[in-house]
Amino acid sequence: MQISNAKVVSLTYELTVTDKNGEKELVETVEQDEPMVFIHGMSGLPEAFEDNIAGLQEGDSFEFAVPAEEGYGEYDHDAVVALPKEIFKVDGEVVDEMLEVGNFLPMTDDRGNRLQGKILEVTDEIVRMDFNHPLADKEMFFKGTILKVREATVSELEHGHVHGDGGVHH
């Protein structure tokens, strides 16, 4: 069975990016004991990733690059913001362990959208955060293998995610 929209795909991969010195840097490895499982066309992955595996089938290997503009986009300097430290209070107190440089915090914008922000700086008054995707401005190199392809169930399509092995249990 070939990969196309509404198919459940299980795969392994290694993701590398090029660092500042032009060297390949391993970012993530997904192995056979815990494969990535998703519904093609509903994954939330960059469209270029899904386009590159479309048509492949169980047992096929893949190797391709996704340019930054087709992945997580160019780095947006406007996505680095200074927020008042007081908004980080929990039960009236700032939790210092939470506000450490390098930590990623789940946040919600004024429209209710969920965001991940990386803490860049903490002062007495502000917390400077970067809301760019960690892979923004990076060309991504994928190398992997398709483990399994199957039809998505009606329930999976209605919910927008995989159930069972590698998916959501509810």
C-alpha positions as CSV (number, residue, x, y, z in Angstrom):
1,M,0.0,0.0,0.0
2,Q,1.4,3.4,-1.0
3,I,1.5,6.5,1.2
4,S,-1.2,9.0,0.3
5,N,-3.7,11.2,2.2
6,A,-5.7,9.5,5.0
7,K,-3.2,6.6,5.3
8,V,-1.6,5.9,8.7
9,V,2.2,5.9,8.3
10,S,4.7,4.4,10.7
11,L,8.4,5.3,10.1
12,T,11.8,5.8,11.5
13,Y,14.2,8.6,10.7
14,E,17.2,10.6,11.6
15,L,16.9,14.3,11.4
16,T,20.1,16.4,10.9
17,V,20.6,20.1,10.3
18,T,23.7,22.1,9.3
19,D,25.3,23.9,12.2
20,K,27.1,27.3,12.0
21,N,30.3,25.6,10.9
22,G,28.6,23.8,8.0
23,E,28.8,20.4,9.8
24,K,25.8,18.1,10.0
25,E,24.3,18.1,13.5
26,L,22.0,15.2,14.6
27,V,18.8,16.7,16.0
28,E,16.5,13.7,16.5
29,T,16.5,10.0,16.0
30,V,13.2,8.0,15.8
31,E,13.8,4.3,16.1
32,Q,11.8,1.2,15.3
33,D,10.8,0.5,19.0
34,E,9.0,3.9,19.1
35,P,8.3,4.9,15.5
36,M,6.7,8.1,14.4
37,V,3.0,7.3,13.6
38,F,0.7,9.8,11.9
39,I,-2.1,10.3,9.4
40,H,-0.7,11.5,6.1
41,G,-2.3,14.8,5.2
42,M,-3.3,15.5,8.9
43,S,0.1,15.3,10.6
44,G,0.9,19.0,11.2
45,L,4.4,18.2,9.8
46,P,5.8,20.4,7.0
47,E,4.0,19.8,3.8
48,A,7.3,19.2,2.1
49,F,8.0,16.3,4.4
50,E,4.7,14.6,3.5
51,D,5.3,15.4,-0.2
52,N,8.6,13.6,-0.1
53,I,7.3,10.4,1.4
54,A,4.0,10.3,-0.7
55,G,4.0,7.2,-2.9
56,L,6.4,5.2,-0.8
57,Q,5.4,1.9,0.7
58,E,6.3,-0.4,3.6
59,G,10.0,-1.2,3.5
60,D,11.0,1.8,1.3
61,S,13.9,4.0,2.5
62,F,14.0,7.7,2.0
63,E,16.5,10.5,2.1
64,F,15.7,14.1,1.3
65,A,16.2,17.7,2.4
66,V,13.6,20.2,3.3
67,P,14.7,23.9,2.9
68,A,14.0,26.3,5.7
69,E,11.3,28.1,3.7
70,E,9.4,24.8,3.2
71,G,10.0,23.6,6.7
72,Y,9.5,25.9,9.7
73,G,10.2,29.1,7.9
74,E,12.7,31.9,8.2
75,Y,13.7,33.1,11.6
76,D,11.3,35.9,12.6
77,H,12.9,38.5,14.9
78,D,9.4,39.8,15.8
79,A,8.8,36.5,17.5
80,V,11.3,37.4,20.1
81,V,9.4,39.3,22.8
82,A,9.9,40.7,26.3
83,L,7.1,39.8,28.6
84,P,6.5,41.3,32.1
85,K,7.8,38.9,34.7
86,E,4.6,39.2,36.7
87,I,2.6,37.2,34.1
88,F,4.6,34.1,35.2
89,K,3.2,34.1,38.7
90,V,1.7,30.9,39.9
91,D,-0.5,31.4,43.0
92,G,0.9,34.9,43.4
93,E,4.6,33.8,43.3
94,V,7.2,33.6,40.5
95,V,8.5,30.1,40.3
96,D,12.2,30.7,39.6
97,E,13.0,27.1,38.6
98,M,10.5,27.6,35.7
99,L,12.2,30.8,34.5
100,E,15.6,29.4,33.6
101,V,17.3,30.4,30.4
102,G,17.0,27.7,27.8
103,N,13.7,26.3,29.2
104,F,10.7,26.0,26.8
105,L,7.4,27.0,28.3
106,P,3.9,26.4,26.8
107,M,2.1,29.7,26.4
108,T,-1.1,31.0,24.9
109,D,-1.4,34.1,22.9
110,D,-4.2,36.7,23.1
111,R,-6.2,34.7,20.5
112,G,-6.0,31.4,22.4
113,N,-3.3,29.9,20.1
114,R,-0.8,27.6,21.9
115,L,2.8,28.4,21.5
116,Q,6.1,27.1,22.8
117,G,8.5,29.8,23.9
118,K,12.2,29.5,24.7
119,I,13.5,31.6,27.6
120,L,16.4,33.7,26.4
121,E,16.8,36.2,29.3
122,V,15.3,36.8,32.8
123,T,15.7,40.1,34.6
124,D,13.9,41.5,37.7
125,E,11.2,43.0,35.4
126,I,11.1,41.0,32.1
127,V,11.4,37.6,30.6
128,R,12.6,37.6,27.0
129,M,11.3,34.7,25.0
130,D,11.7,33.3,21.5
131,F,8.6,31.9,19.9
132,N,10.2,30.8,16.7
133,H,10.1,27.1,16.1
134,P,13.5,25.6,17.2
135,L,14.1,24.5,13.5
136,A,13.2,27.9,12.0
137,D,15.8,29.0,9.5
138,K,17.3,25.5,9.2
139,E,17.4,23.2,6.3
140,M,16.4,19.8,7.5
141,F,17.9,16.5,6.3
142,F,15.8,13.3,6.8
143,K,16.9,9.7,6.3
144,G,14.7,6.9,7.3
145,T,12.5,3.9,6.5
146,I,8.8,3.3,6.1
147,L,7.8,0.6,8.5
148,K,4.0,0.3,7.9
149,V,1.2,1.9,5.9
150,R,-2.4,1.2,6.5
151,E,-5.8,2.8,5.9
152,A,-6.9,5.2,8.7
153,T,-10.1,4.2,10.5
154,V,-13.2,6.4,10.3
155,S,-12.7,7.3,14.0
156,E,-9.0,8.3,13.4
157,L,-10.1,10.5,10.5
158,E,-12.8,12.1,12.6
159,H,-10.4,12.7,15.5
160,G,-7.5,13.8,13.3
161,H,-5.0,11.4,15.0
162,V,-3.9,7.8,15.1
163,H,-5.4,5.4,17.7
164,G,-3.8,2.3,19.0
165,D,-0.1,1.4,18.5
166,G,2.0,4.6,18.3
167,G,-1.1,6.7,18.6
168,V,-3.5,8.1,21.2
169,H,-5.3,5.8,23.6
170,H,-8.7,7.0,24.7
